[in-house]
């Protein structure tokens, strides 16, 4: 009966017993691995992910007391798996630092992430439950958030309406406000780090990349650009040691821009050119892609994305307050999302992926690509024309951040109408007096 790799792996893994395997084979009247695996999955004895691993001959599907049931994705510091505690039965997410990337720096960063997340307790931030080491593998256990992240949500269903976007981003702002109040700066706010449940609740994840706003001496990545090029604030690029809460607000503004337009603020180009444009240019006006956006909503995005931190919205709490006016509806992720009407993107060389590679420099870490920024020892990003060519296909739109269109003054309109009426009556009475003479 145990004449194939799948069957031998299934028994060795401890996921099923020989009696259970024999019962399934007897039920399907076949010992075909594919059919047996499908039946085991349908019966709930194993998951699709576990079946795939057993087919490949992998038998260790546990980390400490946690049974790995699925693969979720790649996080900022490692792979993320779905798991179940073998005693409590609680579903959770397990972040693993891969062995091949286990350098002294990455281990220090991962340990710091564990310490940071251990103290977080906010409904708008992903909570940490546990941490441990299984052999040479270090892992962090957090709450499992069903649903999807904001980036996947927009890619799958299109840009969100103002009310839905405001609801999600305002909750993320409350999570960031909590982090800021205890002295943390996230540093990598982006749609992929905002998880959205099927009920429309939002939680900020990857808070472990955060930096203490007061003193960075204990941070192994201090003085380095940590984040994603599409969402980096200008001050993060110029001097990573000068970041504060307003840096997260700029990134959240870029996230809100993406959420309602389906486009990153500066599409096309490599990481260096994106960083240069964050520092020197303004993005296309959001109504170029979503004409239904109101002027007040656009002003909120612009105030979050001010180049000068002193002119930017000063706190995440204020962001949530500004967006409150549009939080007038409930939001269910599983419900089909109507697309906003928006124009075709003006950039012809836009990458099919909306976000640039993550940046953490130097030294090269976690599989950085050659297109990522080289970071001088001073902590600033070089922006000379010899290093970063000008982008002539992305005209600057001054209507985004500076000379915004003001609402037409109502008083002027009323005064004009009254003037016309009074003038008309005066002329009518003058004609009548003239005819009466």
Residue pairs with C-beta under 8 A, 6 or more apart in sequence:
1 7
1 18
1 21
1 22
1 25
1 31
2 8
2 11
2 18
3 31
4 31
4 33
5 55
5 57
6 33
6 36
6 37
6 54
6 55
7 21
7 31
7 33
7 36
9 53
9 54
9 55
9 57
9 58
9 59
10 16
10 21
10 40
10 46
10 54
11 17
11 18
11 21
12 59
13 50
13 54
13 59
13 60
13 61
15 45
15 46
15 50
15 54
15 61
16 40
16 45
16 46
20 45
21 36
24 36
24 39
24 40
24 43
25 31
25 36
27 39
28 35
28 36
28 39
30 36
33 55
37 46
37 51
37 54
37 55
38 51
40 46
40 51
41 47
41 48
41 51
46 54
47 69
47 70
48 70
49 68
49 69
49 70
49 71
50 61
50 68
50 69
53 61
61 67
61 68
62 68
62 86
62 134
63 81
63 83
63 94
63 96
63 132
63 134
63 137
63 139
64 132
64 133
64 134
64 139
65 85
65 86
65 87
66 83
66 84
66 85
66 86
66 92
66 94
66 139
66 141
67 83
67 84
67 85
67 86
68 81
68 82
68 83
68 94
69 81
69 82
69 83
69 84
70 81
70 82
71 79
71 80
71 81
71 82
72 80
72 81
72 82
72 93
73 79
73 80
74 80
75 95
75 205
75 206
76 188
76 193
76 206
76 208
76 209
76 358
77 95
77 97
77 106
77 109
77 110
77 113
77 206
77 208
77 209
77 366
78 95
78 96
78 97
78 98
78 101
78 110
79 95
79 96
79 98
80 93
80 94
80 95
80 96
81 93
81 94
81 95
81 96
82 91
82 92
82 93
82 94
82 144
83 91
83 92
83 93
83 94
83 141
84 90
84 91
84 92
85 92
90 129
91 144
92 129
92 130
92 141
92 142
92 143
92 144
93 126
93 141
93 142
93 143
93 144
93 145
94 139
94 140
94 141
94 142
95 139
95 140
95 141
95 142
96 137
96 138
96 139
97 106
97 107
97 110
97 137
97 138
97 139
99 136
99 137
101 365
101 366
101 367
102 136
102 138
103 365
105 220
105 221
105 363
105 365
106 365
106 366
107 138
108 220
109 220
109 221
110 138
110 140
110 208
111 138
112 208
112 218
112 219
112 220
113 140
113 208
113 209
114 128
114 131
114 140
114 208
116 184
116 207
116 208
116 210
117 126
117 127
117 128
117 140
117 142
117 207
117 208
118 128
118 131
119 182
120 126
120 127
120 128
120 178
120 179
120 207
121 127
122 174
122 175
122 178
122 179
123 201
123 203
124 171
124 172
124 174
124 175
124 178
124 202
124 203
124 204
125 175
125 178
125 179
125 203
125 204
125 207
126 142
126 143
126 145
126 195
126 203
126 204
126 205
126 207
127 142
127 143
128 140
128 141
128 142
128 143
129 141
129 142
129 143
130 140
130 141
131 138
131 139
131 140
131 141
132 138
132 139
132 141
133 139
140 208
142 205
145 195
145 197
145 203
145 205
146 197
146 198
147 195
147 196
147 197
147 198
147 333
148 156
148 195
148 196
148 333
149 191
149 192
149 193
149 194
149 195
149 196
149 205
150 168
150 191
150 192
150 194
150 195
150 196
150 202
150 255
150 259
151 190
151 191
151 192
151 258
151 354
151 355
152 192
153 160
153 191
153 196
153 333
153 337
154 160
154 191
154 258
154 259
154 262
155 354
157 336
157 337
157 339
158 262
158 337
158 338
158 339
158 340
159 165
159 259
159 260
159 261
159 262
159 289
159 290
159 339
159 340
159 342
160 168
160 259
160 260
160 337
160 340
161 260
161 337
161 338
161 340
162 260
162 292
162 293
162 294
162 297
162 326
163 326
163 327
163 328
163 329
163 331
164 200
164 329
164 331
164 337
165 256
165 259
165 260
165 326
166 297
166 323
166 324
166 325
166 326
166 327
167 200
167 202
167 326
167 327
167 329
167 331
168 194
168 196
168 200
168 202
168 259
168 331
169 194
169 202
169 252
169 255
169 256
169 259
169 319
169 323
170 319
170 320
170 323
170 324
170 327
171 201
171 202
171 203
171 320
172 189
172 194
172 202
172 203
172 204
172 252
172 255
173 252
173 316
173 317
173 319
173 320
173 323
174 316
174 317
174 320
175 202
175 203
175 204
176 186
176 189
176 204
176 245
176 248
176 249
176 252
176 316
177 315
177 316
177 317
177 320
179 185
179 186
179 204
179 207
179 210
179 248
180 213
180 245
180 248
180 315
180 316
183 212
183 213
183 214
184 207
184 210
184 211
184 212
184 213
185 210
185 211
185 212
185 213
185 243
185 244
185 245
185 247
185 248
186 193
186 204
186 206
186 207
186 209
186 210
186 248
186 251
187 209
187 210
187 211
187 226
187 227
187 236
187 243
187 247
187 248
188 206
188 209
188 226
188 227
188 228
188 231
188 251
188 358
189 204
189 231
189 248
189 251
189 252
189 255
190 227
190 228
190 230
190 231
190 251
190 254
190 255
190 355
191 255
191 258
191 259
191 355
192 228
192 355
193 204
193 205
193 206
194 202
194 203
194 204
194 205
194 255
195 202
195 203
195 204
195 205
196 202
196 333
197 203
197 333
198 332
198 333
198 334
199 332
199 333
200 330
200 331
200 332
200 333
209 226
209 227
211 219
211 221
211 222
211 226
211 243
212 218
212 219
213 243
213 244
213 245
216 222
216 223
216 241
221 360
222 240
222 241
223 240
223 241
223 379
224 240
224 360
224 361
224 362
224 375
224 379
225 232
225 236
225 237
225 240
225 359
225 360
225 361
225 373
225 375
225 381
226 240
226 359
226 360
227 236
227 251
227 358
227 359
228 355
228 356
228 357
228 358
228 359
229 271
229 274
229 275
229 355
229 356
229 357
229 359
229 372
229 373
230 254
230 258
230 264
230 265
230 266
230 274
230 354
230 355
230 356
231 251
231 254
231 255
231 264
231 355
232 251
232 274
232 275
232 278
232 359
233 243
233 246
233 247
233 250
233 251
233 278
233 309
234 250
234 278
234 279
234 307
235 242
235 243
235 247
235 309
236 243
236 247
237 275
237 278
237 279
237 380
237 381
238 279
238 380
238 381
239 379
239 380
240 379
241 379
244 309
245 315
245 316
246 309
246 312
246 313
246 314
247 309
248 316
249 304
249 312
249 313
249 314
249 315
249 316
249 319
250 304
250 305
250 306
250 309
250 312
252 304
252 316
252 319
253 301
253 302
253 303
253 304
253 305
254 264
254 265
254 305
256 300
256 301
256 304
257 263
257 264
257 265
257 283
257 286
257 301
257 305
258 264
258 265
258 354
260 286
260 290
260 293
260 297
260 301
260 340
261 286
261 289
261 290
261 340
261 342
262 289
262 340
262 342
263 284
263 289
263 345
263 354
264 354
264 355
265 278
265 283
265 284
265 305
266 273
266 274
266 277
266 278
266 281
266 283
266 394
267 345
267 347
267 350
267 351
267 354
268 347
268 348
268 349
268 350
268 351
268 391
268 393
268 394
269 277
269 349
269 391
269 394
270 356
270 371
271 356
271 357
271 359
271 371
271 372
271 373
272 371
272 373
272 381
272 387
272 388
273 388
273 389
273 391
274 356
275 373
275 381
275 383
275 388
276 383
276 388
277 391
277 394
279 307
279 383
280 383
281 394
281 396
282 396
282 397
282 398
282 400
282 401
282 402
283 305
283 397
283 400
284 346
284 397
284 400
285 298
285 397
285 399
285 400
286 293
286 298
286 301
286 400
287 293
287 298
288 342
288 343
288 346
288 397
289 340
289 342
289 343
289 345
290 340
290 341
290 342
291 341
291 342
292 340
292 341
295 404
295 405
295 407
296 325
297 326
298 400
298 404
299 404
300 313
300 319
300 322
300 323
302 400
302 401
302 404
303 312
303 313
303 322
304 312
304 313
304 319
305 312
305 400
305 401
306 312
306 313
306 401
307 401
313 319
313 322
346 393
346 394
347 393
347 394
348 393
349 393
357 368
357 369
357 371
357 372
358 366
359 368
359 372
359 373
360 366
360 368
361 368
361 372
361 373
361 374
361 375
362 374
362 375
373 381
374 382
375 381
376 382
382 388
399 405
